[in-house]
């Protein structure tokens, strides 16, 4: 029996702007600061500015690939779930997890509800922050990436998407924070 897939909402301006492949680049170097940004936090209903964390606590920037509120990247969906399930482990260590998606605010609200997200989900439908961090793009959406930042906003570790190694595991990310001896 054939089932239909719902592609409504997929073919939008963001899809066409991100259609052509652009590889991720290792633009940022370890021990160097990362660019500031401000995006709406759909989970908590406020604006998040990265620089507000500087001098206070380390941050994991988790860029994720969600096509629409109904279409998740098959590589990112398990990663989103794993980060959400382990969110308390990060916060217990004083680390904030900021997940960044290119879905618009309305789509992102549905994602937060459907997945029961505890961590902040930041909406970047213009993909400006994705581009600033040079995570790359392909087939209608920016690519996933993870950036581990110390409390001063300096890069400790980055993981850029590849087909061989999609997303850094929760264990790998926590190990990067541990190696930096943040406590």
C-alpha angles and dihedrals in degrees: 000000000000120000124202123234119221108233095169111136093018099099100062136126092280091054094055093042089054100035101102114073117253114177121231113255131210092234098145120066129211114268092023123112121252129227120275122237141172123217137162115264105221094189096057102022099238140100118266121207115190093215089062087074095051113113090010112066144345119263137208112210106202110188108196137189116234115159098194136334086275101038121064126181106255090225095047101042094072090044092052090050092048093050091047092049090050098040092110090054089058095044092046086061091048094255123135118213115210112189113198123201134178093221115112122252095266093050091044092054089057091048091051091051097042094048096035090232116200096179122075114273110203119202118221105166091160088057090221093135091045088054094044089056091044096227093154131230142236140172098004105320141061117262124253123257139162128220121190110205128188121227090274092055095253118144114253098169140354132196118196122195121263129162089245095050112023104176135356110257122244088249092054092048094048089047090056091055090046092050089055091056093225096174 
